Structure formats: C-alpha cells, structure tokens
Amino acid sequence: MLRFLHAADLHLGAAFLGVRGESVAVAERLRKATYAALDRIVEIAVEERVHFVVLGGDLFNAAEANLRAQFRLQEAVARLHDAGIPTFAVRGNHDPLGGGEPRLKWPPSFHLFPAEPSAPVEAPGGAVLYGQSYLRRTRSENLARAYPEPGRSSFAVALLHTSLAGSVDHDPYAPCALSDLAERGYDYWALGHIHDHKVVRPGGPAVVYPGCAQGLNPKETGPRGCCLVRVEDGSAPAIAFRATDAVRWHALDVSIAGLEGEQDLRDALQARLAEIERALPEGGAAVARVRLVGRGPLHRRLRDEAAVTDVLETVRASGGDDPAVWLSDLRVETRPPMDLEERARVQDFLGDFLRMASAAAEDPAALEALREELAPVLGPSAPARKAMAPAAGSRAATDGPVPTDDELRAWIERARVRGADLLLGEEG
C-alpha cells in the first residue's frame, strides 16, 4: 500500500490576526503555532510510516526570506530525512521563488520543484511526482494545462497551488477548472492555496485541498490539518484528514435570553469556554470570539462599553495566566426585549424610524449613497471604521477603505437598534 502525507499553506512565521489583550503566555503560544503545526505534520508522517510528504505551496508567509521560518522547515525536513521519508514541495503566491532565498543546505531527500515545467521525480512506493512553483506572487495563467501527461506505469501525483473554479474568499491565482485537472491523466492532485479542507473529487483523479495546517485568523474556525492518503492497487485513494493545529479558532453565539444580570452572563460565558476546553486535544489551545445575541433585560446594560469590557476582563482572568481557551473579544449584537419587527408595524415615529432603517438596508441606491457619505472619513487609517467596530476589544471587520454592502447593513442594523433604544427610553 502506498502511503503519503499531503499538507499545504503552512504559512510559517505568520502572526495571528484579530487577537486582543492576550497574556504573555497566550502571545507566546500564538507566535509558535505555525511551527507547532509543522512539528505535528512530521510526527504524523513518522507515526504512519508514509513513503513521502508533499507540500502544496505557501510554506512561508512572505516572499522575503524569514530566516527563522526557513531554518524551522529545514529542521523538519531533516527529521523526515532521518526517518527515511523524502519531502516534495512547490512554492505559492506567498513565498514565490523570486523573493530572495537564503543559502541553506537542505537534506538530499528534499525536492523543491522549480518555477517552470520540469521532468517528473520518482518517489518511494511506486509513485511519480510533478510540480511547478511560483516565480512571482501573481500567477494569472492556467498552470494546470502546462503539466505533461504522465505515464501510466506509476501512481502520478501533481502538486499545484491554485484557486480552483468556484473558490471564494481567495485571490484567483493560477486559476483552473476541475475539467483541466481531470483530463491530464494524473491519479492525485495535491492542491494548495484554499485554506479550507475539501475533497473536491475522491478519485479518477482525486482532487484534494488539505486546507491550512494552522488557522491564522477568526474566519478560519474549526480543525485545520493535513491529509493522510492511502492507495491500494485498483482502488481510489483513501483520504483521511488529520488535525495539526496548535491553536483552534472558535466563533460562538451566546444568547442573553433568560439572563437576568451580569453574573448570569459571566457564568454563561465561562460555561461555553469550558465546553471548548473539554473538547480540545491533549495540549491543545483555542481562541474564542463571542457574539452576544438575543433579546432580554441585559440588552440596555450592555450598551455600557465599560461594563462589557469588565465582563470580558473578568472572564479572561478566571482562566489564569496561561488559559487553554482565550476569550479574544465580545461582540454585542443584542436587541431590546421588545420585538422590533412587531413594533415596526405601529404607525408612530418609532415605527416609521424602524421601517425606514430596514428599507435602507435592502435598497442598493441607499447603500451606495451611504458609502459615498462615509468616503471622506474612511481613509487608509480608517478612524471611523475603528469607531464603528462592533466588539469590545475587537478590531474592525476589514482594514480596507471601502465598506462592503454587508458592513453597511450591519452598521444600519446597529443604528436601528440604538435608535430604538433611545426612542423607547423617551417613551418610558
């Protein structure tokens, strides 16, 4: 049986984004997270006695030579070499070969594919590998079409860093269609670039994204890891996901319904964090972002940002100096105890306000007008964006100067709820 490990998007040396107020111990764990994920990849490869390891690009987080990251990968490859396991890799848009390379001595079992089509490389276990690295960050051409048709005497693996058609939230580098891959004659396409694990096609050929080895920001929630691939003669590859992340992101909703006071809120938050901790693998850690939702008597008191920050800091402190689960921030998106949709039907000033706000959120012309009005205050430093960040201890949703339609709708909804609070207060 042929066995190999497929990983990609290690982003060695990347800093975590979107974490606030971390303790010294938490900051150190985050700093080491990508390297810890790499160590876990090596451990799995050795434990499973794989024939080889393939790395599908973005090994490093930046094209500029991060010497520490380079040394850490060199050490990992050396451990694999000592175990008799060769490593085959391509470079992607984050770490193109044209970015300047330090002069390191790599183990002889490490093969980095060049930035142009090259001859196939034989691997243990009866496999033959093909690949092409990026020379520059942006690759707009379809690289898949340049891959030669492989011979049929060996199991053919192709490494490619690509945004497959239909992928969203990722830059369209080296774009291709599934049909481009299917018609080339390979048995397994070891892809990189998309950070979510996905078996696009299980066989004939297998087309697989392992996802990133370590989640890097709040959007990359849940387990992150690599793929263990087993191949028997005449059968489709058996593809098993293996988690490698040292720190796992969680996004939680906590409802204030039924909570009478701040004590109840603190207890509810601590209970949810305890659930996450119990589910962690041994030695694992997590970062949680919590959105407070629902209707209840706590809503008005949560308008006090200082009170929200006090709850946040108290929950953090309860975990000690080195908590397994770090509460990064609280987003307050609660609503008054009154049903605003029902209240909007009343023909009075408050009803008019609620109806107008809802209509504006669904009107493209109104959204564009709001975007134009905000343009003068949403420059590169985004001072207004920071002021409108919806969470205690959080950052704005994006660092770009132009708000998206979804951001504008979120701001309108916050204004709608805040306006209702003020008008309801006047009503008594």
C-alpha positions in Angstrom: 0.0 0.0 0.0 1.3 3.4 -1.0 1.0 6.0 1.9 1.8 9.7 1.7 1.0 12.9 3.6 -0.4 15.9 1.8 -0.1 19.3 3.5 -0.2 22.9 2.2 -0.4 26.5 3.4 1.9 26.2 6.4 2.5 30.0 6.4 5.4 29.5 8.7 6.2 32.7 10.6 2.7 34.2 10.2 1.3 36.3 13.1 -2.2 35.7 14.4 -4.6 38.4 13.4 -7.6 39.6 15.4 -6.5 38.6 18.9 -6.7 41.3 21.6 -5.3 41.6 25.0 -3.6 38.3 25.1 -1.4 37.4 28.1 2.3 36.8 27.7 1.8 33.1 27.7 -1.0 33.3 25.1 1.0 35.6 22.9 3.9 33.1 23.0 1.7 30.2 22.1 0.3 32.1 19.2 3.8 33.1 18.0 4.8 29.4 17.9 1.5 28.0 16.5 2.6 27.6 12.8 5.8 25.9 13.9 3.9 23.6 16.3 1.6 22.6 13.4 4.7 21.8 11.3 6.0 19.6 14.1 2.7 17.7 14.2 2.9 17.1 10.4 6.3 15.4 10.9 5.0 13.4 13.8 2.1 12.1 11.8 4.3 11.2 8.8 6.7 9.2 11.1 3.9 7.5 13.0 2.1 6.4 9.8 5.4 5.4 8.2 4.4 7.2 5.0 6.5 6.8 1.8 6.8 10.6 1.3 5.4 14.0 2.2 4.1 16.6 -0.3 3.7 20.3 0.5 1.4 22.3 -1.8 2.8 25.8 -1.5 2.8 28.9 0.8 5.3 27.1 3.0 6.3 30.6 4.3 4.1 33.5 5.0 6.1 36.0 3.0 8.3 36.1 -0.1 11.0 38.0 1.9 13.3 35.5 3.5 12.2 34.8 7.0 15.3 33.0 8.2 13.8 31.5 11.3 10.9 30.0 9.3 13.4 28.7 6.7 15.5 27.1 9.4 12.4 25.5 11.0 11.4 23.9 7.8 14.9 22.7 7.2 14.9 21.1 10.6 11.5 19.4 9.9 12.7 18.1 6.5 15.8 16.8 8.2 13.8 14.8 10.7 11.8 13.3 7.9 15.0 12.5 6.1 16.4 10.7 9.2 13.2 8.7 9.2 13.7 7.7 5.6 10.8 10.0 4.3 11.5 12.4 1.4 9.7 15.7 1.0 8.5 17.2 -2.2 7.3 20.8 -2.4 6.1 23.7 -4.5 6.1 27.4 -3.6 3.0 29.6 -3.9 1.9 33.2 -4.1 3.0 34.0 -0.5 6.5 32.5 -1.0 7.5 32.7 -4.7 11.0 31.7 -5.6 11.8 35.1 -6.9 11.5 36.6 -3.4 15.2 36.1 -2.5 16.4 32.9 -0.9 18.9 32.4 2.0 21.7 29.9 1.3 20.8 26.8 3.3 21.9 23.2 2.9 18.8 21.1 2.5 18.7 17.4 3.0 19.2 15.4 -0.2 15.7 13.9 0.2 14.1 17.4 -0.2 12.9 18.3 -3.7 11.6 21.8 -4.4 10.0 21.9 -7.9 11.3 24.9 -10.0 9.2 27.7 -11.4 8.9 26.2 -14.9 7.7 22.8 -16.1 10.3 20.1 -15.3 10.9 16.4 -15.5 8.9 14.2 -13.2 10.5 12.9 -10.0 10.3 9.3 -8.8 9.2 8.8 -5.2 9.2 5.7 -2.9 6.2 3.4 -3.0 5.9 3.4 -6.8 4.8 7.0 -7.3 6.0 9.7 -9.7 5.6 13.4 -8.8 5.1 16.5 -10.9 5.0 20.2 -9.8 5.7 23.8 -10.5 6.5 26.6 -8.1 5.6 30.3 -8.5 8.3 32.6 -9.5 6.3 35.7 -8.6 3.4 36.4 -6.4 0.8 36.8 -9.0 0.1 34.0 -11.5 -2.9 34.6 -13.6 -2.3 31.9 -16.2 -3.7 28.4 -16.0 -0.7 26.3 -14.9 -2.5 23.0 -14.9 -2.7 23.0 -18.7 1.1 23.0 -18.9 1.5 19.9 -16.8 2.6 17.0 -19.1 0.5 13.9 -19.4 2.1 11.3 -17.0 2.9 7.7 -17.9 0.6 5.0 -16.6 3.1 2.7 -15.0 3.2 4.6 -11.7 0.8 6.4 -9.4 1.0 10.0 -10.6 0.8 12.9 -8.1 0.7 16.5 -9.3 1.4 19.4 -6.9 -0.3 22.7 -7.7 -1.0 25.9 -5.9 -4.3 27.1 -7.4 -7.6 28.7 -7.0 -9.9 26.1 -8.5 -13.0 27.5 -10.2 -15.8 28.2 -7.7 -13.4 29.0 -4.9 -14.3 32.2 -3.0 -12.6 34.4 -0.5 -9.2 33.7 -2.1 -7.3 35.5 -4.8 -7.6 33.9 -8.2 -4.0 32.7 -8.6 -3.2 30.1 -11.3 -7.0 29.6 -11.8 -8.2 26.4 -13.4 -11.3 24.3 -13.8 -11.9 20.8 -12.5 -12.0 19.6 -16.1 -8.5 20.9 -16.6 -7.3 18.6 -13.9 -9.4 15.6 -14.8 -8.2 15.5 -18.4 -4.5 15.5 -17.6 -4.3 11.8 -16.6 -3.0 12.1 -13.1 -4.1 10.0 -10.1 -4.0 12.6 -7.4 -3.9 16.4 -7.5 -2.2 17.7 -4.3 -3.5 21.3 -4.2 -2.8 24.3 -2.1 -4.0 27.9 -1.7 -7.5 27.3 -0.4 -7.4 27.2 3.4 -10.4 25.0 3.9 -10.0 21.2 3.7 -12.0 19.9 0.8 -12.0 16.7 -1.2 -13.1 18.2 -4.5 -13.1 14.8 -6.2 -12.4 11.5 -4.4 -11.0 9.7 -7.3 -10.5 9.4 -11.1 -8.5 11.6 -10.3 -8.6 12.6 -6.7 -8.5 16.4 -6.3 -7.8 17.5 -2.7 -7.2 20.6 -0.7 -5.9 19.7 2.8 -6.5 23.3 4.0 -4.1 25.3 6.1 -2.1 23.5 8.7 -2.9 26.2 11.3 -5.8 28.6 11.2 -4.5 32.2 11.1 -7.5 34.4 11.8 -11.0 34.4 13.2 -12.6 33.3 9.9 -10.5 30.0 9.9 -12.5 28.2 12.6 -12.5 24.6 13.4 -9.8 21.9 12.9 -7.0 22.6 10.5 -4.5 20.0 9.3 -3.3 17.7 6.6 -4.4 14.6 4.6 -3.1 11.1 5.0 -3.5 9.3 1.7 -3.5 5.5 1.3 -3.6 3.9 -2.1 -4.1 0.2 -3.0 -3.9 -1.2 -6.5 -7.0 -0.5 -8.5 -8.8 1.4 -5.8 -9.5 5.1 -5.3 -7.3 6.8 -2.7 -8.4 6.6 0.9 -8.1 10.2 2.2 -8.2 10.8 5.9 -8.0 14.3 7.5 -5.6 14.7 10.4 -5.7 17.8 12.6 -2.4 19.6 13.1 -3.4 23.0 14.5 -1.9 24.0 17.9 -4.4 26.8 18.4 -8.0 26.5 17.2 -10.4 29.4 16.4 -14.0 29.3 17.6 -16.8 31.7 16.9 -19.7 31.4 19.3 -23.1 33.0 19.8 -24.3 33.4 23.4 -27.9 34.5 23.9 -28.8 36.8 26.7 -32.4 35.4 26.7 -33.1 34.3 30.2 -30.1 36.0 31.7 -31.1 38.5 34.4 -27.8 40.1 35.2 -24.1 40.4 34.7 -23.4 37.5 37.0 -25.5 35.2 34.8 -23.7 36.5 31.7 -20.2 35.8 33.2 -21.3 32.3 34.2 -22.7 31.6 30.8 -19.5 32.7 29.1 -17.3 30.6 31.4 -19.5 27.6 30.8 -19.2 27.9 27.0 -15.4 28.3 27.2 -15.2 25.2 29.5 -17.1 23.2 26.8 -14.4 24.2 24.3 -11.6 23.3 26.6 -13.1 19.8 27.3 -13.2 19.1 23.5 -9.6 20.1 22.9 -6.9 17.5 22.1 -4.3 17.0 24.7 -2.0 20.0 24.9 -4.3 22.0 22.5 -5.5 25.6 22.9 -8.2 27.8 21.4 -9.1 31.4 20.8 -12.8 32.2 21.1 -14.7 35.2 19.7 -18.2 35.5 21.2 -21.1 37.4 19.8 -23.8 38.3 22.3 -27.2 37.9 20.7 -30.9 37.6 21.6 -33.4 39.7 23.5 -33.5 40.3 27.2 -33.2 42.7 30.1 -29.4 42.7 29.8 -29.6 44.5 26.5 -29.7 48.0 27.8 -26.9 47.4 30.3 -24.7 46.0 27.6 -24.8 49.5 25.9 -22.3 50.4 28.6 -19.0 49.6 26.9 -17.1 49.8 30.1 -19.4 47.1 31.7 -18.8 44.8 28.7 -15.1 45.3 28.9 -15.2 44.5 32.7 -17.1 41.2 31.9 -14.6 40.4 29.2 -11.6 41.0 31.5 -13.1 39.1 34.4 -13.7 36.0 32.2 -10.2 36.2 30.9 -8.7 36.5 34.4 -10.7 33.4 35.5 -8.6 31.3 33.2 -5.3 32.2 34.8 -2.0 33.4 33.2 -1.9 30.5 30.7 -5.5 29.6 29.8 -6.3 26.8 27.4 -9.1 28.9 25.9 -8.6 32.7 25.4 -11.6 34.9 25.0 -10.5 37.3 22.4 -13.5 39.7 22.4 -17.2 40.1 22.8 -19.4 41.5 20.0 -22.6 43.0 21.4 -25.4 42.4 18.9 -28.3 42.0 21.3 -31.7 43.6 20.9 -34.3 45.2 23.2 -36.7 42.9 24.9 -39.4 44.2 22.6 -39.8 42.5 19.1 -38.7 45.4 16.8 -40.2 43.8 13.8 -43.6 43.7 15.5 -43.0 47.2 16.9 -42.3 48.5 13.3 -45.9 47.9 12.4 -47.1 50.6 14.8 -47.9 53.8 12.9 -45.9 56.3 15.0 -42.5 58.0 15.0 -40.6 54.9 16.2 -42.4 52.6 13.8 -41.6 55.0 10.9 -37.9 55.0 12.0 -37.7 51.2 12.2 -39.3 50.8 8.8 -37.1 53.3 7.1 -33.9 51.8 8.5 -35.0 48.3 7.3 -35.8 49.6 3.9 -32.5 51.4 3.6 -30.6 48.2 4.4 -32.2 46.5 1.4 -32.0 49.4 -1.1 -28.8 49.3 -3.3 -29.2 53.0 -4.0 -29.4 53.9 -0.3 -26.3 51.7 0.4 -24.3 53.4 -2.3 -25.4 56.9 -1.0 -24.3 55.9 2.5 -21.0 54.6 1.1 -20.4 58.0 -0.6 -21.3 59.9 2.5 -18.8 57.9 4.6 -16.0 58.0 2.0 -14.3 61.2 3.4 -13.8 59.6 6.8 -12.9 56.1 5.8 -9.3 56.7 4.7 -6.3 54.3 4.9 -6.1 54.6 8.7 -9.9 54.1 8.9 -10.5 56.1 12.1 -14.3 55.9 11.6 -14.1 52.2 10.9 -12.4 51.6 14.3 -15.0 53.7 16.0 -17.7 51.5 14.5 -16.1 48.2 15.4 -18.9 46.1 16.9 -17.0 44.4 19.7 -15.3 45.2 23.0 -11.6 44.6 22.4 -12.1 43.7 18.7 -11.0 45.3 15.5 -13.0 46.4 12.5 -14.2 43.8 10.1 -11.8 44.8 7.4 -8.8 47.1 7.0 -9.8 48.3 3.5 -11.0 51.8 3.0 -14.3 50.9 1.2 -17.0 49.3 3.3 -18.8 46.4 1.8 -22.6 46.1 1.5 -22.7 43.6 4.3 -20.7 46.1 6.5 -23.1 48.9 5.7 -26.1 46.7 6.5 -24.5 45.7 9.8 -24.0 49.4 10.7 -27.5 50.3 9.7 -28.8 47.5 12.0 -26.7 48.7 14.9 -28.1 52.2 14.3 -31.6 50.8 14.1 -31.3 49.1 17.4 -29.5 52.0 19.1 -32.1 54.4 17.8 -34.9 52.2 19.1 -33.2 52.1 22.5 -33.1 55.9 22.6 -36.7 56.4 21.4 -38.0 53.6 23.7 -36.3 55.4 26.6 -38.1 58.6 25.7 -41.3 56.6 25.6 -40.6 55.4 29.1 
